[in-house]
Amino acid sequence: MIKAPRGDIGDSLFHLTRKRTVKPEATALDVLCEILSSGKIKGSNNSGFVKGHQTAACFTESPLSSLRYFAGLPDEDSKYELYGIAISKEQGFSNGARPALYLPDNEAEWIPDNQKWRHVRFEHGKVDWTHEREWRSKGDFDLSVLKGFYIVHWSVKEQETLKAKISPNISKLVRGYLPMEHLLKML
């Protein structure tokens, strides 16, 4: 059953980057360039918030119109910045991405070990990541298997830098660029 479009639910998944503060340090734009060069979104491990022994690439299903509230503007201190990749939910799902399971740790024992990468801790009033509307894909996420994707970035001025970093086999999959500096003025 396909439902009518809703303003609070988008048809896209966004993987947004953040600056890397461990060596080698990198800006959020640099991290996006690394993804475009390698063709892979590297999965986070359990040194972060991914549980179990698997790594997972993380996405948000926040609509484009809400990304401003999910990620910070360039001059703000925020977990994520407006740099990343946008794919359709259909492509994400077809390639293993699934909605996260928000549960208290003590209610998640039933999750099989090979699915723990989907579990996100939730403790009402104490620990709440539900605003991230997270989807995860086990392991690294390979962009080359997609039919196409969009590149999210801050300024039109960055497009040439991004184009120069994209590996040739990935560049043919780019459907467009989403310069958030301009889009946010229209949303």
Protein Blocks (a to p, Z undefined) as FASTA:
>chain_A
ZZdddfkbcfbdcddddddfbdcdddfklmmmmmmmnopacdddfklmbgcjbdcddddf
bdfklmmmmpccfkbccfbdcddddddfklmmmnopacdddddfklmmmpcfklmmmpcc
ddehkaccklnopacdehjddfklpgbdcdddfblklmmmmmmmpcfklmmmpgbdcdfk
lmmmmZZ
